[in-house]
Amino acid sequence: MDLSDRTVLVAGGTSGIGRELARRFAAAGSTVAVGGRSPQALAELAAEGFGTVSVDVTDSASVAAARDTVLARYPELDTVVITSGVMLLEDLRDPAHFEAAATTIDTNLLGTIRVVDAFTPHLIQRGAGTFVTVTSGIAFLPFPPMPGYAASKAAVHAYSEALRAQLDGTGVGVVELVPPAVATAGQEKVNPHALPLDDFATEVMHLLAQDPTPHEILVQGVLAHRWAERDGTYDDLVAQRSQALAMLPGRQG
């Protein structure tokens, strides 16, 4: 993928991985718009020179309005990066977890589908373009305190595979970005092994720039997750990660 002359929308780009990728695309020479919910973050990004649009990926009307705004401003849009997501703890022994599960699925899975659906006709009409979906190493190696998150990201992986197959021949590609734990929003405090955001983004942009661009963007730090079943390490790693169930409020004491 030539990163120097693209027109990119980063949905969910007001913080974390999305915000950093927006900056990296811009630094590489692309025109970048950022969508998100936080008025303050959008104002900060606008001050940096980004195009901005308010969008809530859990609201179909909001997504449609954002699409119309973006395409009016950027009719040459060719790349849609969908980084919107939430990570919530759930104790499956407590029925009250369902609200967190529903929020997670609505944002991570259905939010991705809403954005893809909104921009698919435009990209097909162009005959060229790329969707970049974002899953997680947790899609392939569950983190037991966050079951809804694992399920949502595994679903986005499967959806991305199906989307790629269905768009074959249209000129529209589908690239799946699979992050490991990355040090954003205090994650470095929760997980001291989280990959520094700067290092992660540098490796991601290097992989995206390859020709052809890989179907899956796998930094070194996520390979043990992605290939755990193949490598025969899955059961042991899940058992290790299950120790983190002690962090659930209902399991403490």
Stockholm file with secondary structure:
# STOCKHOLM 1.0

chainA/1-253         MDLSDRTVLVAGGTSGIGRELARRFAAAGSTVAVGGRSPQALAELAAEGFGTVSVDVTDSASVAAARDTVLARYPELDTVVITSGVMLLEDLRDPAHFEAAATTIDTNLLGTIRVVDAFTPHLIQRGAGTFVTVTSGIAFLPFPPMPGYAASKAAVHAYSEALRAQLDGTGVGVVELVPPAVATAGQEKVNPHALPLDDFATEVMHLLAQDPTPHEILVQGVLAHRWAERDGTYDDLVAQRSQALAMLPGRQG
#=GR chainA/1-253 SS CCCSSCEEEEETTTSHHHHHHHHHHHHHTCEEEEEESCHHHHHHHHHTTCEEEECCTTCHHHHHHHHHHHHHHCTTCCEEEECCCCCCCCCTTSGGGHHHHHHHIIIIIIHHHHHHHHHHHHHHHHTCEEEEEECCGGGTSCCTTCHHHHHHHHHHHHHHHHHHHHHTTTTEEEEEECCCSEECTTHHHHCTTCEEHHHHHHHHHHHHTSSSCCSEECCGGGHHHHTHHHHTCHHHHHHHHHGGGGGSGGGCC
#=GC SS_cons         CCCSSCEEEEETTTSHHHHHHHHHHHHHTCEEEEEESCHHHHHHHHHTTCEEEECCTTCHHHHHHHHHHHHHHCTTCCEEEECCCCCCCCCTTSGGGHHHHHHHIIIIIIHHHHHHHHHHHHHHHHTCEEEEEECCGGGTSCCTTCHHHHHHHHHHHHHHHHHHHHHTTTTEEEEEECCCSEECTTHHHHCTTCEEHHHHHHHHHHHHTSSSCCSEECCGGGHHHHTHHHHTCHHHHHHHHHGGGGGSGGGCC
//
